[in-house]
Structures are given as structure tokens and as C-alpha cells.
Amino acid sequence: MTPPAGSDLVKAILEARRKAGTVILSAPPAPITPQRMPEGIPTLPKLLPPPTPLPPAPLGDTDLAALLTRLLPQVLGGIDQVKAALGDRRLSFPEALSLATTVAGVVSLAVRDGAPLVW
């Protein structure tokens, strides 16, 4: 099940975020500063402190919608695979608990891969 871009699901998530007053922060990746190699006699380069990471900034509706449009197919596809593997049978209590853990893992993997700097 893949929601199309701008689907009702994305709109519903954006609306729920607005109603709840939730602010989602996104941190840009830290800039990479290349070190210059010393000239002349080979010596160890001076160690530079890592660059200061940029502070997180609120993620707007347009950026969040784009992120959700990219992530939801992975999440929903993973859940569809779990449902297909189980078939139509009723689950025992331990299986139901395991299913919740599996679904949480699918969502976590999709977010880790698709939105590592969002929290």
C-alpha cells in the first residue's frame, strides 16, 4: 500500500500535528571541514576540533510533507509484508505482542534510513 504524493494520510498527519501543537525539529548535517595536508617535511597534521553542529530548526509543513511522502511507502510496505506473512489467522497473545515489536522495528528502520536528523 503506497500513498500517493499529497495523499489524505499525509494531510491527516499534518493536521494532527497542528492540532497537537507539536514541533518537529530537524538538524542539518554537520559541515565537513577538509584538513590541509602539511607541506614540506612529513609531520603529523594538527588535530582540529570538530566543527560545531548547527542547531536544530523547526521542520515546516512543506518539508514534513515531503519527508512523509518519502517515508510512508517504506513504513506501509513493511507493514503489508508483516500482514501478508501472518495471513488471516488469529494471533495468540505472545504473537500479538511480537507483532507490535515487529511493526515498531519496521517504522524505526524506515525513520533511521530516511530521516536520521529529525526528532
All heavy atoms as an XYZ file, in Angstrom:
861
protein
N       0.845     -1.171      0.000
C       0.000      0.000      0.000
C       0.891      1.235      0.000
O       1.585      1.506      0.962
C      -0.873     -0.037      1.253
C      -1.741      1.161      1.412
S      -2.781      0.913      2.854
C      -3.081      2.583      3.263
N       0.901      1.968     -1.076
C       1.747      3.147     -1.189
C       0.872      4.379     -1.342
O       0.112      4.473     -2.299
C       2.679      3.023     -2.410
O       3.445      1.846     -2.264
C       3.594      4.213     -2.515
N       0.953      5.310     -0.388
C       0.129      6.513     -0.530
C       0.718      7.425     -1.600
O       1.923      7.608     -1.664
C       0.225      7.175      0.846
C       1.515      6.712      1.391
C       1.748      5.334      0.823
N      -0.109      7.974     -2.454
C       0.411      8.903     -3.458
C       0.836     10.214     -2.808
O       0.433     10.524     -1.694
C      -0.777      9.115     -4.402
C      -1.973      8.789     -3.585
C      -1.537      7.764     -2.573
N       1.668     10.967     -3.525
C       2.113     12.260     -3.015
C       0.883     13.120     -2.721
O      -0.052     13.176     -3.509
C       3.009     12.938     -4.041
N       0.889     13.788     -1.569
C      -0.223     14.647     -1.198
C      -1.470     13.859     -0.821
O      -2.582     14.375     -0.907
N      -1.332     12.596     -0.421
C      -2.487     11.768     -0.091
C      -3.168     12.273      1.181
O      -2.639     13.102      1.918
C      -2.059     10.315      0.096
O      -1.356     10.170      1.313
N      -4.343     11.717      1.448
C      -5.086     12.098      2.643
C      -4.329     11.730      3.910
O      -4.485     12.390      4.935
C      -6.452     11.424      2.644
C      -7.376     11.988      1.569
O      -7.148     13.145      1.140
O      -8.309     11.283      1.164
N      -3.535     10.687      3.865
C      -2.785     10.273      5.045
C      -1.760     11.337      5.438
O      -1.632     11.685      6.613
C      -2.090      8.930      4.787
C      -1.351      8.296      5.955
C      -2.273      8.119      7.158
C      -0.773      6.946      5.546
N      -1.055     11.875      4.478
C      -0.085     12.936      4.761
C      -0.809     14.166      5.308
O      -0.391     14.761      6.302
C       0.738     13.295      3.508
C       1.586     14.519      3.740
C       1.602     12.112      3.086
N      -1.937     14.524      4.679
C      -2.717     15.669      5.150
C      -3.217     15.440      6.572
O      -3.207     16.361      7.396
C      -3.888     15.935      4.212
C      -3.464     16.460      2.863
C      -4.660     16.608      1.942
C      -4.212     16.954      0.534
N      -5.317     16.956     -0.409
N      -3.659     14.221      6.876
C      -4.151     13.908      8.218
C      -3.030     14.018      9.259
O      -3.252     14.513     10.367
C      -4.765     12.512      8.238
N      -1.845     13.579      8.906
C      -0.715     13.678      9.833
C      -0.357     15.134     10.078
O      -0.120     15.548     11.223
C       0.498     12.879      9.295
C       0.197     11.382      9.314
C       1.757     13.193     10.110
C       1.226     10.531      8.595
N      -0.334     15.938      9.019
C      -0.027     17.362      9.182
C      -1.082     18.059     10.043
O      -0.750     18.878     10.906
C       0.078     18.045      7.815
C       1.247     17.606      6.932
C       1.144     18.238      5.556
C       2.573     17.944      7.582
N      -2.346     17.717      9.830
C      -3.427     18.322     10.612
C      -3.331     17.906     12.083
O      -3.511     18.722     12.982
C      -4.786     17.933     10.026
C      -5.959     18.563     10.730
C      -5.955     20.089     10.690
O      -5.438     20.670      9.724
O      -6.464     20.706     11.652
N      -3.041     16.627     12.328
C      -2.896     16.150     13.711
C      -1.732     16.847     14.404
O      -1.822     17.192     15.586
C      -2.694     14.634     13.716
N      -0.658     17.091     13.678
C       0.485     17.797     14.266
C       0.096     19.220     14.631
O       0.437     19.712     15.701
C       1.663     17.799     13.304
C       2.848     18.583     13.851
C       3.984     18.585     12.895
N       3.864     19.664     11.944
C       4.898     20.396     11.545
N       6.096     20.149     11.998
N       4.727     21.344     10.671
N      -0.646     19.897     13.742
C      -1.083     21.267     14.030
C      -1.986     21.310     15.251
O      -1.835     22.161     16.130
C      -1.807     21.858     12.820
C      -0.884     22.494     11.808
C      -1.657     23.310     10.780
N      -2.452     22.499      9.867
C      -1.979     21.911      8.787
N      -0.707     22.019      8.472
N      -2.762     21.190      8.010
N      -2.957     20.379     15.324
C      -3.891     20.349     16.460
C      -3.172     20.085     17.773
O      -3.523     20.637     18.804
C      -4.963     19.294     16.227
C      -6.013     19.713     15.232
C      -7.072     18.646     15.093
C      -8.126     19.050     14.069
N      -9.120     17.995     13.875
N      -2.175     19.214     17.730
C      -1.436     18.869     18.950
C      -0.412     19.931     19.318
O       0.104     19.941     20.434
C      -0.745     17.520     18.778
N      -0.097     20.819     18.386
C       0.908     21.844     18.654
C       2.314     21.277     18.746
O       3.175     21.834     19.416
N       2.550     20.172     18.068
C       3.846     19.504     18.108
C       4.828     20.198     17.172
O       4.489     20.530     16.048
C       3.702     18.037     17.677
O       2.762     17.408     18.547
C       5.017     17.300     17.743
N       6.046     20.407     17.656
C       7.111     20.968     16.834
C       8.111     19.856     16.560
O       8.609     19.218     17.485
C       7.807     22.150     17.542
C       8.981     22.655     16.714
C       6.817     23.270     17.804
N       8.374     19.610     15.304
C       9.349     18.600     14.902
C      10.612     19.337     14.505
O      10.574     20.280     13.719
C       8.814     17.742     13.742
C       7.555     17.004     14.206
C       9.875     16.774     13.247
C       6.862     16.231     13.110
N      11.723     18.931     15.084
C      12.997     19.589     14.817
C      13.827     18.770     13.849
O      13.800     17.543     13.876
C      13.764     19.803     16.118
C      13.072     20.659     17.174
C      13.899     20.693     18.444
C      12.816     22.053     16.654
N      14.583     19.465     13.035
C      15.489     18.816     12.100
C      16.844     19.489     12.203
O      16.939     20.718     12.166
C      14.957     18.944     10.671
O      15.876     18.403      9.758
N      17.874     18.693     12.372
C      19.231     19.231     12.458
C      19.938     18.984     11.135
O      19.976     17.858     10.645
C      20.001     18.556     13.583
N      20.473     20.036     10.528
C      21.233     19.817      9.297
C      22.511     19.042      9.603
O      23.027     19.111     10.725
C      21.543     21.232      8.811
C      21.406     22.097     10.006
C      20.446     21.420     10.944
N      23.012     18.277      8.647
C      24.252     17.546      8.903
C      25.390     18.516      9.191
O      25.421     19.638      8.678
C      24.509     16.771      7.612
C      23.560     17.314      6.603
C      22.500     18.092      7.306
N      26.288     18.090     10.056
C      27.440     18.928     10.413
C      28.309     19.148      9.183
O      28.544     18.221      8.402
C      28.248     18.260     11.515
N      28.771     20.373      8.998
C      29.636     20.630      7.840
C      30.958     19.884      7.982
O      31.500     19.747      9.074
C      29.840     22.142      7.866
C      29.566     22.546      9.268
C      28.583     21.553      9.820
N      31.455     19.413      6.881
C      32.742     18.703      6.886
C      33.810     19.695      6.452
O      33.718     20.305      5.392
C      32.707     17.500      5.930
C      31.637     16.513      6.408
C      34.073     16.844      5.830
C      31.423     15.362      5.468
N      34.814     19.854      7.306
C      35.908     20.769      7.004
C      37.130     19.943      6.639
O      37.672     19.232      7.486
C      36.232     21.648      8.235
O      35.023     22.249      8.688
C      37.258     22.697      7.900
N      37.551     19.993      5.368
C      38.727     19.200      4.998
C      39.980     19.768      5.664
O      40.118     20.975      5.835
C      38.791     19.350      3.485
C      38.011     20.559      3.167
C      37.010     20.759      4.270
N      40.866     18.875      6.080
C      42.123     19.298      6.682
C      43.169     19.429      5.587
O      43.241     18.603      4.685
C      42.580     18.290      7.732
C      41.679     18.242      8.937
C      42.244     17.320     10.001
O      43.278     16.699      9.818
N      41.565     17.221     11.110
N      43.949     20.467      5.684
C      45.023     20.664      4.717
C      46.223     19.828      5.124
O      46.603     19.784      6.292
C      45.412     22.145      4.698
C      45.814     22.610      3.333
C      46.057     24.065      3.373
N      47.487     24.230      3.639
C      48.118     25.366      3.551
N      47.464     26.461      3.293
N      49.404     25.446      3.757
N      46.795     19.174      4.168
C      47.975     18.365      4.455
C      49.182     19.298      4.597
O      49.305     20.273      3.848
C      48.228     17.362      3.334
C      47.128     16.317      3.194
S      46.860     15.347      4.686
C      48.369     14.422      4.738
N      50.075     19.030      5.547
C      51.250     19.895      5.720
C      52.187     19.775      4.513
O      52.282     18.727      3.880
C      51.907     19.357      6.987
C      51.381     17.974      7.146
C      50.032     17.930      6.484
N      52.814     20.857      4.202
C      53.762     20.864      3.082
C      55.173     20.666      3.622
O      55.473     20.991      4.757
C      53.666     22.195      2.338
C      52.291     22.417      1.722
C      52.156     23.795      1.107
O      53.170     24.499      0.951
O      51.019     24.164      0.790
N      56.043     20.181      2.781
C      57.443     20.034      3.182
C      57.681     18.720      3.890
O      57.248     17.663      3.461
N      58.365     18.801      5.024
C      58.739     17.600      5.772
C      57.473     16.908      6.294
O      56.609     17.562      6.871
C      59.664     17.974      6.958
C      60.910     18.662      6.413
C      60.011     16.749      7.788
C      61.799     19.223      7.486
N      57.373     15.603      6.084
C      56.174     14.907      6.571
C      56.084     14.977      8.089
O      57.014     14.596      8.804
C      56.373     13.468      6.117
C      57.527     13.475      5.181
C      58.288     14.735      5.405
N      55.018     15.517      8.568
C      54.741     15.569     10.007
C      53.285     15.204     10.214
O      52.503     15.132      9.261
C      54.984     16.983     10.579
O      54.136     17.894      9.885
C      56.427     17.414     10.444
N      52.935     15.006     11.436
C      51.531     14.719     11.732
C      50.726     16.009     11.592
O      51.150     17.067     12.051
C      51.389     14.195     13.165
C      51.967     12.810     13.423
C      51.855     12.459     14.896
C      51.237     11.781     12.590
N      49.579     15.938     10.941
C      48.765     17.150     10.836
C      48.211     17.531     12.208
O      48.035     16.685     13.076
C      47.648     16.740      9.880
C      47.602     15.265      9.938
C      48.982     14.797     10.289
N      47.997     18.809     12.395
C      47.408     19.273     13.655
C      45.959     18.812     13.700
O      45.251     18.864     12.710
C      47.460     20.795     13.735
C      48.853     21.335     13.868
C      48.809     22.833     14.000
C      50.221     23.370     14.132
N      50.251     24.820     14.199
N      45.575     18.329     14.850
C      44.200     17.891     15.010
C      43.320     19.113     15.240
O      43.629     19.964     16.081
C      44.074     16.922     16.182
C      44.794     15.594     16.011
C      44.643     14.751     17.262
C      44.235     14.845     14.818
N      42.283     19.200     14.482
C      41.352     20.304     14.621
C      40.124     19.822     15.389
O      39.702     18.682     15.221
C      40.920     20.811     13.244
C      42.030     21.307     12.332
C      41.454     21.637     10.965
C      42.705     22.513     12.932
N      39.557     20.702     16.198
C      38.324     20.272     16.875
C      37.215     20.097     15.835
O      37.230     20.756     14.793
C      38.009     21.432     17.819
C      38.740     22.596     17.255
C      39.942     22.055     16.532
N      36.283     19.208     16.100
C      35.202     19.017     15.124
C      34.387     20.302     14.996
O      34.291     21.078     15.948
C      34.366     17.881     15.730
C      34.718     17.862     17.163
C      36.114     18.398     17.286
N      33.819     20.531     13.820
C      33.013     21.745     13.661
C      31.794     21.710     14.568
O      31.266     20.649     14.888
C      32.601     21.721     12.186
C      32.814     20.332     11.737
C      33.841     19.720     12.629
N      31.377     22.878     15.003
C      30.205     22.979     15.864
C      28.962     22.631     15.049
O      28.740     23.214     13.989
C      30.069     24.410     16.413
O      31.289     24.761     17.056
C      28.916     24.527     17.375
N      28.172     21.671     15.533
C      26.973     21.322     14.775
C      25.981     22.486     14.779
O      25.903     23.254     15.739
C      26.406     20.112     15.510
C      27.063     20.098     16.836
C      28.325     20.884     16.738
N      25.246     22.601     13.692
C      24.239     23.638     13.600
C      23.058     23.279     14.498
O      22.733     22.105     14.658
C      23.776     23.787     12.152
C      24.869     24.188     11.166
C      24.365     24.095      9.745
C      25.367     25.589     11.461
N      22.412     24.272     15.102
C      21.289     23.961     15.997
C      20.089     23.438     15.204
O      19.901     23.794     14.043
C      20.972     25.311     16.643
C      21.482     26.324     15.692
C      22.668     25.697     15.002
N      19.278     22.594     15.842
C      18.091     22.098     15.151
C      17.116     23.238     14.876
O      17.038     24.201     15.624
C      17.486     21.082     16.112
C      18.258     21.171     17.367
C      19.438     22.042     17.165
N      16.375     23.096     13.795
C      15.379     24.107     13.416
C      14.038     23.415     13.212
O      13.992     22.234     12.852
C      15.821     24.797     12.123
N      12.941     24.131     13.456
C      11.622     23.517     13.235
C      11.439     23.084     11.784
O      11.886     23.755     10.865
C      10.643     24.646     13.581
C      11.420     25.582     14.440
C      12.845     25.483     13.987
N      10.792     21.959     11.611
C      10.519     21.414     10.290
C       9.134     21.893      9.865
O       8.142     21.618     10.543
C      10.566     19.885     10.351
C      10.610     19.112      9.057
C      11.884     19.439      8.291
C      10.570     17.626      9.333
N       9.049     22.641      8.774
C       7.785     23.193      8.301
C       6.902     22.147      7.645
O       7.322     21.023      7.375
N       5.653     22.540      7.375
C       4.684     21.615      6.782
C       5.142     21.086      5.425
O       4.972     19.904      5.125
C       3.324     22.304      6.621
C       2.536     22.325      7.923
O       2.985     21.701      8.907
O       1.468     22.959      7.955
N       5.721     21.942      4.589
C       6.146     21.511      3.252
C       7.246     20.460      3.351
O       7.200     19.425      2.679
C       6.640     22.717      2.438
O       5.607     23.701      2.404
C       7.009     22.313      1.032
N       8.247     20.725      4.224
C       9.347     19.768      4.388
C       8.862     18.470      5.025
O       9.302     17.384      4.650
C      10.471     20.377      5.218
C      11.175     21.507      4.504
O      11.196     21.504      3.255
O      11.703     22.407      5.194
N       7.956     18.589      6.011
C       7.429     17.389      6.659
C       6.599     16.568      5.673
O       6.700     15.339      5.651
C       6.598     17.748      7.887
C       5.998     16.565      8.645
C       7.081     15.592      9.106
C       5.170     17.045      9.820
N       5.799     17.229      4.846
C       5.004     16.508      3.847
C       5.916     15.765      2.875
O       5.647     14.611      2.519
C       4.094     17.466      3.098
N       7.005     16.407      2.450
C       7.953     15.745      1.549
C       8.597     14.543      2.235
O       8.764     13.470      1.631
C       9.017     16.731      1.088
N       8.953     14.705      3.501
C       9.558     13.614      4.266
C       8.574     12.457      4.426
O       8.925     11.298      4.211
C      10.006     14.132      5.632
C      10.669     13.154      6.559
C      12.007     12.719      5.990
C      10.863     13.779      7.931
N       7.322     12.766      4.768
C       6.310     11.721      4.936
C       6.029     11.011      3.615
O       5.865      9.788      3.592
C       5.023     12.320      5.490
C       5.069     12.772      6.946
C       3.806     13.547      7.299
C       5.269     11.595      7.880
N       5.989     11.758      2.526
C       5.740     11.161      1.218
C       6.851     10.175      0.864
O       6.608      9.142      0.241
C       5.623     12.262      0.144
O       4.545     13.130      0.508
C       5.362     11.683     -1.222
N       8.062     10.473      1.316
C       9.198      9.581      1.060
C       9.208      8.389      2.021
O       9.546      7.272      1.637
C      10.496     10.376      1.180
C      11.697      9.677      0.605
C      12.937     10.547      0.598
N      13.469     10.706      1.938
C      13.611     11.885      2.571
N      13.271     12.993      1.979
N      14.106     11.941      3.774
N       8.809      8.609      3.295
C       8.904      7.550      4.307
C       7.704      6.601      4.328
O       7.864      5.415      4.593
C       9.048      8.153      5.705
C      10.387      8.758      6.066
C      10.339      9.343      7.469
C      11.491      7.726      5.971
N       6.505      7.133      4.107
C       5.312      6.303      4.261
C       5.301      5.055      3.386
O       4.860      4.000      3.852
C       4.055      7.138      4.043
C       3.689      8.039      5.226
C       2.494      8.907      4.880
C       3.417      7.231      6.473
N       5.759      5.107      2.133
C       5.778      3.859      1.358
C       6.620      2.763      2.016
O       6.235      1.589      2.005
C       6.362      4.282      0.002
C       6.021      5.724     -0.117
C       6.114      6.258      1.296
N       7.754      3.136      2.603
C       8.586      2.134      3.285
C       7.859      1.571      4.499
O       7.844      0.364      4.718
C       9.891      2.768      3.771
C      10.917      3.007      2.700
C      12.179      3.586      3.318
O      12.171      4.707      3.820
N      13.239      2.831      3.281
N       7.256      2.447      5.293
C       6.569      2.007      6.513
C       5.370      1.126      6.154
O       5.224      0.015      6.672
C       6.125      3.231      7.348
C       5.221      2.803      8.488
C       7.337      3.981      7.871
N       4.523      1.621      5.262
C       3.321      0.863      4.907
C       3.659     -0.418      4.159
O       3.003     -1.443      4.358
C       2.381      1.744      4.082
C       1.844      2.981      4.821
C       1.018      3.837      3.882
C       1.060      2.579      6.045
N       4.695     -0.377      3.325
C       5.123     -1.596      2.633
C       5.612     -2.656      3.610
O       5.309     -3.842      3.462
N       6.364     -2.228      4.619
C       6.831     -3.172      5.647
C       5.684     -3.764      6.432
O       5.662     -4.967      6.729
N       4.700     -2.932      6.762
C       3.531     -3.432      7.496
C       2.738     -4.392      6.618
O       2.253     -5.426      7.095
C       2.674     -2.251      7.987
C       3.446     -1.484      9.070
C       1.327     -2.730      8.527
C       2.821     -0.176      9.488
N       2.602     -4.095      5.331
C       1.920     -5.012      4.412
C       2.631     -6.358      4.342
O       1.986     -7.407      4.282
C       1.828     -4.400      3.007
C       0.768     -3.320      2.913
O      -0.069     -3.209      3.837
O       0.794     -2.561      1.923
N       3.961     -6.347      4.362
C       4.715     -7.601      4.340
C       4.463     -8.405      5.609
O       4.318     -9.633      5.556
C       6.205     -7.321      4.191
C       6.602     -6.838      2.816
C       8.086     -6.505      2.729
O       8.839     -6.714      3.674
N       8.493     -5.979      1.594
N       4.398     -7.722      6.745
C       4.122     -8.408      8.009
C       2.726     -9.024      7.962
O       2.528    -10.190      8.339
C       4.260     -7.428      9.204
C       3.752     -8.054     10.480
C       5.706     -6.983      9.365
N       1.744     -8.248      7.479
C       0.372     -8.758      7.394
C       0.292     -9.954      6.446
O      -0.397    -10.936      6.734
C      -0.576     -7.646      6.939
C      -0.843     -6.627      8.023
C      -1.618     -5.392      7.616
C      -2.532     -5.455      6.480
N      -3.184     -4.167      6.157
N       0.989     -9.894      5.315
C       0.963    -10.999      4.355
C       1.591    -12.254      4.948
O       1.127    -13.368      4.692
C       1.690    -10.594      3.078
N       2.624    -12.078      5.744
C       3.279    -13.237      6.353
C       2.369    -13.916      7.377
O       2.426    -15.128      7.560
C       4.586    -12.810      7.016
N       1.520    -13.132      8.025
C       0.638    -13.700      9.047
C      -0.630    -14.314      8.458
O      -1.237    -15.190      9.058
C       0.246    -12.615     10.063
C       1.392    -12.090     10.913
C       0.936    -10.905     11.737
C       1.933    -13.185     11.810
N      -1.040    -13.825      7.300
C      -2.278    -14.331      6.709
C      -3.488    -13.830      7.484
O      -3.447    -12.814      8.171
N      -4.587    -14.584      7.388
C      -5.845    -14.176      8.030
C      -6.085    -14.858      9.368
O      -7.184    -14.785      9.915
C      -7.027    -14.487      7.091
C      -7.012    -13.596      5.867
O      -6.488    -12.484      5.965
O      -7.538    -14.024      4.822
N      -5.103    -15.521      9.886
C      -5.341    -16.263     11.119
C      -5.335    -15.349     12.344
O      -4.774    -14.261     12.322
C      -4.295    -17.363     11.298
C      -2.888    -16.867     11.483
C      -1.905    -18.043     11.495
N      -0.564    -17.578     11.722
C      -0.048    -17.360     12.931
N      -0.761    -17.569     14.003
N       1.183    -16.925     13.064
N      -5.967    -15.806     13.395
C      -5.995    -15.059     14.658
C      -4.654    -15.254     15.364
O      -4.053    -16.316     15.293
C      -7.121    -15.555     15.546
C      -8.498    -15.236     14.983
C      -9.577    -15.720     15.923
N      -9.434    -15.096     17.227
C     -10.295    -14.232     17.753
N     -11.364    -13.903     17.068
N     -10.106    -13.720     18.944
N      -4.216    -14.228     16.053
C      -2.926    -14.284     16.733
C      -3.106    -14.638     18.203
O      -4.072    -14.221     18.840
C      -2.223    -12.928     16.646
C      -1.907    -12.402     15.260
C      -1.270    -11.023     15.367
C      -0.995    -13.350     14.523
N      -2.152    -15.383     18.735
C      -2.125    -15.617     20.171
C      -1.614    -14.340     20.841
O      -1.094    -13.434     20.190
C      -1.199    -16.792     20.501
O       0.143    -16.438     20.205
N      -1.740    -14.272     22.151
C      -1.282    -13.082     22.871
C       0.216    -12.837     22.668
O       0.615    -11.714     22.356
C      -1.635    -13.201     24.362
C      -1.329    -11.964     25.134
C      -2.102    -10.817     24.976
C      -0.264    -11.926     26.018
C      -1.808     -9.657     25.680
C       0.031    -10.777     26.725
C      -0.753     -9.637     26.564
N       1.080    -13.852     22.815
C       2.514    -13.611     22.560
C       2.793    -13.170     21.122
O       3.652    -12.332     20.880
C       3.171    -14.964     22.864
C       2.232    -15.667     23.764
C       0.859    -15.198     23.354
N       2.047    -13.731     20.153
C       2.245    -13.323     18.761
C       1.830    -11.862     18.548
O       2.476    -11.132     17.816
C       1.438    -14.214     17.821
C       1.998    -15.615     17.673
C       1.085    -16.517     16.850
O      -0.149    -16.398     16.976
O       1.625    -17.331     16.077
N       0.755    -11.451     19.201
C       0.303    -10.065     19.077
C       1.338     -9.111     19.664
O       1.623     -8.054     19.082
C      -1.046     -9.882     19.770
N       1.923     -9.471     20.797
C       2.979     -8.640     21.386
C       4.190     -8.583     20.464
O       4.795     -7.523     20.277
C       3.388     -9.167     22.764
C       2.364     -9.007     23.877
C       2.872     -9.669     25.150
C       2.040     -7.553     24.117
N       4.542     -9.708     19.889
C       5.667     -9.757     18.958
C       5.382     -8.919     17.712
O       6.275     -8.262     17.183
C       5.944    -11.212     18.571
O       6.936    -11.271     17.593
N       4.130     -8.924     17.249
C       3.751     -8.149     16.078
C       3.953     -6.657     16.348
O       4.469     -5.937     15.493
C       2.294     -8.422     15.697
C       1.747     -7.625     14.529
C       2.538     -7.913     13.262
C       0.277     -7.923     14.331
N       3.577     -6.205     17.532
C       3.773     -4.790     17.869
C       5.253     -4.431     17.820
O       5.632     -3.375     17.309
C       3.192     -4.502     19.253
N       6.102     -5.310     18.321
C       7.542     -5.070     18.289
C       8.056     -5.054     16.847
O       8.884     -4.223     16.483
C       8.279     -6.155     19.106
O       7.766     -6.157     20.433
C       9.768     -5.920     19.131
N       7.533     -5.955     16.021
C       7.949     -6.012     14.617
C       7.554     -4.738     13.878
O       8.350     -4.162     13.139
C       7.320     -7.243     13.921
O       7.740     -8.414     14.618
C       7.737     -7.325     12.465
N       6.326     -4.270     14.085
C       5.859     -3.048     13.428
C       6.685     -1.853     13.901
O       7.094     -1.004     13.100
C       4.354     -2.828     13.663
C       3.913     -1.451     13.213
C       3.548     -3.909     12.938
N       6.961     -1.784     15.200
C       7.807     -0.690     15.716
C       9.194     -0.742     15.086
O       9.780      0.292     14.762
C       7.912     -0.776     17.239
N       9.715     -1.941     14.876
C      11.022     -2.083     14.220
C      10.992     -1.629     12.776
O      11.924     -0.974     12.300
N       9.909     -1.937     12.056
C       9.771     -1.507     10.661
C       9.766      0.017     10.590
O      10.458      0.623      9.768
C       8.473     -2.094     10.043
C       8.116     -1.405      8.746
C       8.620     -3.588      9.825
N       8.991      0.645     11.467
C       8.921      2.113     11.487
C      10.278      2.698     11.854
O      10.754      3.648     11.230
C       7.825      2.588     12.455
C       7.868      4.097     12.631
C       6.452      2.139     11.959
N      10.931      2.134     12.858
C      12.241      2.637     13.282
C      13.273      2.552     12.168
O      14.057      3.481     11.969
C      12.742      1.861     14.503
O      11.914      2.094     15.601
N      13.289      1.443     11.441
C      14.239      1.297     10.339
C      13.963      2.318      9.237
O      14.902      2.910      8.688
C      14.184     -0.121      9.764
C      14.808     -1.214     10.622
C      14.549     -2.586     10.011
C      16.292     -0.982     10.790
N      12.707      2.529      8.917
C      12.370      3.496      7.871
C      12.798      4.897      8.282
O      13.364      5.645      7.488
C      10.871      3.464      7.580
N      12.563      5.254      9.531
C      12.947      6.583     10.008
C      14.466      6.700     10.080
O      15.038      7.711      9.685
C      12.289      6.890     11.368
C      12.846      8.167     11.973
C      10.784      6.996     11.210
N      15.137      5.659     10.543
C      16.603      5.703     10.612
C      17.206      5.922      9.232
O      18.129      6.705      9.048
C      17.145      4.398     11.210
C      18.672      4.423     11.365
C      19.264      3.064     11.498
N      19.182      2.393     10.203
C      19.352      1.107     10.021
N      19.564      0.323     11.026
N      19.251      0.577      8.819
N      16.661      5.230      8.238
C      17.198      5.341      6.880
C      16.781      6.629      6.182
O      17.539      7.206      5.423
C      16.755      4.150      6.030
C      17.351      2.838      6.509
O      18.333      2.876      7.283
O      16.840      1.785      6.134
N      15.553      7.074      6.438
C      15.023      8.188      5.684
C      15.065      9.537      6.369
O      14.968     10.558      5.720
N      15.177      9.540      7.685
C      15.129     10.809      8.411
C      15.995     10.757      9.664
O      15.500     10.942     10.771
C      13.688     11.139      8.777
N      17.288     10.505      9.516
C      18.123     10.342     10.716
C      18.300     11.605     11.532
O      18.664     11.536     12.691
C      19.469      9.868     10.151
C      19.471     10.401      8.754
C      18.050     10.381      8.293
N      18.071     12.776     10.960
C      18.315     14.024     11.692
C      17.033     14.710     12.110
O      17.021     15.904     12.385
C      19.161     14.970     10.827
C      20.527     14.384     10.434
C      21.234     15.327      9.476
C      21.381     14.136     11.655
N      15.938     13.950     12.195
C      14.660     14.508     12.629
C      14.301     13.907     13.973
O      14.403     12.713     14.170
C      13.553     14.207     11.592
C      12.193     14.643     12.101
C      13.876     14.891     10.280
N      13.891     14.778     14.907
C      13.413     14.284     16.196
C      12.367     15.184     16.750
O      12.130     16.261     16.353
C      14.540     14.042     17.200
C      15.268     15.240     17.665
C      15.019     15.957     18.773
C      16.398     15.874     17.043
N      15.906     16.977     18.884
C      16.769     16.962     17.841
C      17.106     15.642     15.896
C      17.815     17.794     17.524
C      18.150     16.481     15.586
C      18.500     17.540     16.400
